[in-house]
Amino acid sequence: MNVHDSERMSGLLEEAGYVPADGEFADVIVFNTCAVRENADNKLYGNLGQLRQVKAANPGMQIAVGGCLAQKDRETIVRKAPWVDAVFGTHNVGALPALLNRARHNNEAQLEILESLDVFPSTLPIKRDSVYSGWVSISVGCNNTCTFCIVPSLRGKEKDRRPGEILSEIQALVDDGAVEVTLLGQNVNSYGVEFGDRQAFSKLLRACGQIAGLERVRFTSPHPAAFTDDVIEAMAETPNVMPQLHMPLQSGSDKVLKDMRRSYRSSRFLGILDKVRERIPQAAISTDIIVGFPGETEEDFQATLDVVEKSRFASAFTFQYSKRPGTPAAELPAQLPKAVVQERYERLTALQDRIAAEENAKQLGRRVEVLVTAQSGRKAGETHRLSGRAKDQRLVHFSVPEGAEAPRPGDFVTVTITEAAAFHLVADPAGPEDYIVRRSRAGDAWDRSQAESCGVPAPGAGSGKAGVSLGMPAIPARRA
């Protein structure tokens, strides 16, 4: 969701006349921040500190800070880093260009934080990072009260978009060449709560199945407490909904889940996984897990290890508990020592790495269809392999047989898995007969975007442009 917000910020700035910086220097640097973990604070203020001298040497440069940390810290950012020009929150992303203009005109920092949503983010201009795949926000905010999470206080109560608006945005993406969308929501499967339709999410999945040219549909992240059988049926019966599910566990201990106010227990969680695998046998399931929640005992942690062993996750995002001021968990007794949390974290990741490697090994010899991405692996220069995602979201690095057609990002290739590791699969075709390329509209859109980025006209060129790099910027050393 943060990446998608960054795409909106890029779109707003380009509509206001800005262009992506080319080279080391930028006139404007925008930090889109997260507040879920403590290291986000440290990272932001560290980067702002590095920029102080850069800005002193270039007085016309502007710095803006937005997102959840801006919503939380507000005046603190301007106090700690008075060289920042604009601070805006999660509810008024659309104010960014105006705040930069006002800061330039008034020669002073502009702080604007709203307590409720100003404009639904998906109505704002956008500069998408990919022409073949796109994020589509179906709701913002959260009605849950998990004790470790600061998001509800920063994003507000859940607000749902109408189904027609969502489907229109998806159709526009497909018309521009996209073949894959990911539906986004803080609790994506509770979609419809605002307008009173408990099956709105499963209906939306089925409606996505009616969009011609949309080949892959994903969603993130659902909440186990609200995950209903009609969603599982919609996943199983809608051909373009992918056999992949991200289902946050957080803890395998019922006691810890209760302390977290997660409103489900481990048996409920495992029951969902059983139902999904019964209806979608090839589904790859991933999760989120927090280690070291206040009061977590060794017995509680062992319960998490037991659930992980039973769940057979394809991958897991594992986090050490981070005390966030303003959350109920921050005030709980029995905060765990760092050394204890670290040791448990290492045991958990070792277990999950073993399981991921074992699950990936089951893919050996399988024929998989891969959506080729623009990003290649770290060793691509040595291996000459390209990369993409299988239907179940597994990362596949593949080689192109000598004399065979090379695919473009957005095209599809069908290959046989020949190697497996914990975090990726490898496909080295024995020859052209073991390698199939399917050129797609998304690959055509990629060609157009590359031609436009170079200023070269392309037949049928539409509005797609080359993506810009999103996320926290690298801060180069500058010479005065």
N, C-alpha and C positions, 0 to 999 in steps of 0.2 A: 504493500500500500504506500510505503514511503517512496519507492521508485516511481510509482504511478503519480504521486503528488509532484515529484520532481519533473516528470514529463509535463505536467500542467504548468509549472513555473517556467519551464523552457518555452512552452507555447505562448504564455503571456508576454514574456520578454521579447520574443521574436515578433509578435504582433505589434509590440510597442516600438519596434525598429531596431532592437539589438540583434546582433549576429553572434554565433559561437566564436569564442576567442581562438585565434590561430597563432600557435607559438606560446611563448612563456607569459606574455603580459595580457591581463584582462582588465577592462574598465570596471566590470562588476563581478564580484564573487558572491554567490549565494550558498549558504549552508542550510540544507534541509535536515533538521535534527530529529533524533529519536530520544525518548526518555525512559525506555524500558529498563536499561541497565546503567550502572554507574559509570562505566567506561565511556559512555556517550558524552557525559559532562566533561570528563578529562580530555577527550579527543577534541571537543569543540574549543575549549579554552586554550588548549595547546596550539591548535591551528590558528586561532585568533591572535595568540601571542606572537607566532611566527610572522603574521601578516602586518604587525604594527610598524616595523621598520620599512616594509615594502610600501605601505601606504604613505609613510612619512616622506619617502623618496618620490612618490607619485600622488600628490594631493588630490588629483581629480578622480582617483580610483574610489569606488564605493563597495561597501561590504554589507550584506544583509543576512539576517539570521531568522529562519522560520521553523515551523514544525512543532513537535511536542515539547521539546526542551525550551523553546521560546515561549510557548503557552505557559509552561510551569515557572520558568525563572523570571520572565518579564523584565522588571527594572534591574535585576541582578546582572543581566548581560551588559546593559549599558554602563552600569557602575563598574564592573570588572574590566570591560573593554570599551572605553568611551570613544574609541576610534570606529566603532560600528555605526553605520548610517541608518539602518532600518531594522526593526524587530517586529515580526508579525506572527500570529498564531495559527492554529489548525483550522479555525473557522473563517479566516479571511485571506486565503491564499491569493484571491483575485486582487487584493490591494497592493501587491508587490510593486508594480510599475509606478503607481501613484506615490507610494511612500518614497521610492528612490527619487522621483521628481521633486517632492516636497523637501526632502533632505538636501538636495542640491540647491534648491531655491532659497531655503531658510538657513542653510549652512549650519544645521544642527540635527542631531539624531531624531528619528521619528519612531515612536513606539505605538503600535496599534494592536490591541488584543481584544477580540470579541468573546463573549461568553456563550454564544450560540451561533449556529451555522448561518453565514451570510448568504452565500450562493452555493448550491450543490456543486462540488468540484467538477463533476463530469459535464457541467454546462460551460466550463471555461475552455479557452483555446488549449491546444496540446501539441507538443512536438514529440512524437513517439520514438522510442529508442530502437524499434524494430519495425520493418515493413511487413514481415511475414507472421508476426505474433503480437498480440496486444492485451493489455490489462483492461478490464471493464469493471468499474465499481458499481455494485448493486445496492450497497448500503454503507453508511458511515456511522460511527459511534457504537456503543455497547451498553446493554441493559444489565449485564452481570456485575457482581460485586466481589470478584476474586481478590483475596486479601493481599496478594503480592503485586497486583497490577495497578498501575497509575493511569492506564489508557482511558477508562471511562471518565475520569475527572478532566482529562485533556481533550478528548474527542467528543464528549457529551453523550446523550442518550441516542439510541439507534434511530436513524432516519432512513427510510426506504424509498428508493426510486420506483416509479410506476413501471410495470413490465413493458409497456409500449416504448418508453424512453430507452430502456436497456436494449431491447431488441433492435430499435432503430440505430443505436450506436454500434451494435454488433454488425448489422447489415452494412453500415457505412464502412466499417473496417474491412469487411469481406469485399465490398465493392472496390476498395483501394488495393486489394491483393492479399490481405491477410488470410491465412488458412487455420489459425489457432487463436483462441481467446482463453483468458483465465478470468473467471468471475471472482471479484474481491468483496470481502466484507469482514468486519471485525469478528462476527460470528455469522458466517455466510449462510448457514442453513437455518438461521432464525429469521431469514428474510420473509417479509409479509406480516410480521408482528404489528407493524404500525397501521396496516389497513385490514387486519383481522382475518387473514387467510393462512391457516396453518400448513397448507400444502402448496403455498406459493412458490417455494424453492423447487420442489420436484416438477411443478408445472413449467417453471422457467427452463429447467434442464430439457424437458421434452420439447419445448418451443424452440430451443436452440437446435434441436435435431431436425427441424423443418427448414433451416436456413441453407439453401443451396450454396455449395462452395466452402462451407465451414466444415473443416475436416477433423478438428480436434477441439474439444471443450474440457477445461479443467476448472477447479475452484479451490479457494483457500480463504480462511481456515474455518472448518466447522467446529462445533462444540459437541462433545459426546452426549451431554444432557438433552440436547434438542435434536439429536440425529435419529430420524424416524425411518420406518420401513419403506415408506413411499419414496424416499430419496434413493434408497438402495435399489428399489425396483426401477426407478427412472434411470439410474446409472446403468443397470443391466440391460434395459430395453431400448436405450437411445444409442445408436451405433457410433455417433461422434463424441459421446462422453467417454473419456479415456479411462482405462482400467488402472486408475491410480487414485490414491486417497491419502491426504495428510490429516491425521487425527491426533490432536494434542493429548497426550497422557498426563504430563506434568509430574505425577507420582503414582507408584503402584501401591502405596500404603493407604488404606481406607482412612486411617486416623489423620494422615497428612492431607489427604484430599478434603476431609471435613474441615481441617484448620485453614485450608486454602479457599473454602467455600466453593468448591468445584461442582457440587450438586449431582455427582454420580460416584459410583464406586468401581473398584477394579473389575468386579464380575460383570457389571454393565458394559464396561469398556471392552472386555474380551468377548462379550456376547455380540457386540456390534461387529467386531472383526470376523467372528465366525460367520455371521450372516452375510457380510460382504464377500467373503471367500467362497461361501456356498453358491452365491449367485454369480460371482465374477472370479472364477478360480485363478486367473492370471494376474489379479490385482496386486500391485506393489503398494505397500502401506508405509508411510513415514510418520514421524511424530516429533513432539517437543517434550523435553524432560528437564525439570529443575532439580538440582542436587543441593542438599544442605539447607532446606527450608527450616526456619526456626522450630526447634523441638524435635526434629527428625532424629530418631534413634537408629542404632545399627540394625535393629529388627525392622524398622520402617524402610531403611535403605535396602535391606535384603528383599523386602516385598517388591520394591521397584525392580531389582535384578530379576526376580522370579517372573514378573509380568513381562519384562523385556524378552526373557528367554521364551516365554509362551507366545508372544506376539510376532516374533520373527519379522521385525521391521526391516524393510529394504534400506532405510537410512533413518537417522535421528539427529535432530538439533538438540544438543545437550548444553545446559547452562548451569553455572554455579549461581546459587541464589544471590541476588544483589539487593541490598537494603535500600529501598526508595522512600525518602521522606514524603510523608503525606499518605502513605498506604498503611492499612491496619497491621500488616505483617511487620512493619518496621518497629512497631511498639510491642511486639510479642516478646515474652521472656525466652530464655534459652537460645539466644542467637549463637550459632555454631562457630567454633574457631576456624580460621582460614585453613589451617593444616588438615583438619578433619574433612572439611569440604573438598579440598584438593585431592586427598587420598581416595575419597569415594568417587569423585569425578573421574579419576584415572581408571578405577575399576570398572565403572560404567562404560566409558568409551572403549576400553579393551574388550568388554563383552560385546558391545554393539558392533565394533569393527569385525570381530570374529563372525557374528551372525550375518552381517552384510556380505562378507566374503563368501560364506556358505550359500546364502541365497543367490548371489550373483553366479556362483559356480553352477547352479541349476540351469542357468541360461545357455551354457555351452552347447553348441550344436543347433541352437534355435535360429530360425529365420525371423528377422525382425525388420520392420519398416522404420526408418530413421528420418526425422525432419532435420535437414541440414541447417546448422546455425552459422552465424558469422564468426563466432568465437571458436578457436581451436585450442587443443591442450597445450600445456607448458612445454612439452617435448615435441611439438609439431614440427619445429625446424629440423629436428634430428630424424623423426619417424616419417615425416611427410604425410601424416594422416590428417584427415578432416574430422570434424566432430558434429554430433547431433544428438537428438533425444528420441528414444524409442517411445512407443505409445504409452508405456507404463512409467515414463519420465526418466528411465535409466539413461545415464550418459554413455554414449557409444563413440569411441574413436575408430575410424575405419580408413582403410587405404583404397586407392583407386587402382585397379589393375592396369598394367601398361597397355596403352592403346585404347582404353575405355574412356567414355565421356565423363568429364569432371562435372559434378553438380554445382549449382549455385546455392547460396543461402536461400532457403525457402523451398528448394526442391526436395524430393523424397528419394531415398535409396533403400533397396532391400538387400540385406547381407546376412551372412551366417556368423554367429558369435564364435570366435576361435580362442579367446582368452578372457579371463575374468579376474578382477581384483576387488577390493572392498568398496572402492568408490567409483569404479568405471568398468566398462566392458570394451573389448577390442574385437574388431572384425577385419581380418586380412583375407580377402577372397582368394581362392586358389587360382582363379582365372576369370575372364569376362563372363563365363556362363554362371558364375556364382555371384554376380553383381548386376543389379537392375537399377537404372535411373528412371525416375518419373518426373519430368519437368512440370512445373506448376505455375499458376498465376502469381504465386508468391515469389517464385524465382524471377518471373518477368518484372514484378514490381521492384525487386532488388536491382535488376539491371537498370531500370529507369532511375532509381534513386542514385545509383553510382554515376550515371550519365549526368544527372542534374547537379550533383555535388561538384562535378568537374566542369560544369557550364557547357556540357555537350548535349544538344537536343537528342532525344530518343523517341522513336515512333510510339505513339500512344501514351506519352508521358503524362502522368497525372499530377496530383498534389504531393505525392510521397517524396520526402527528402531524406538524405542521409541522417542517421541518428546522431545525437551529441552525447558525449560521455556524461553520465549522471553519477551522483553520489558525492562524497567528500572529496574535494579537489586535492591533488598533490600540490605542495607549496614549494616551488623551485627556489633555489638560491638566486638572488638577483644582484646585479652589479649596479651601483649608483651611477 
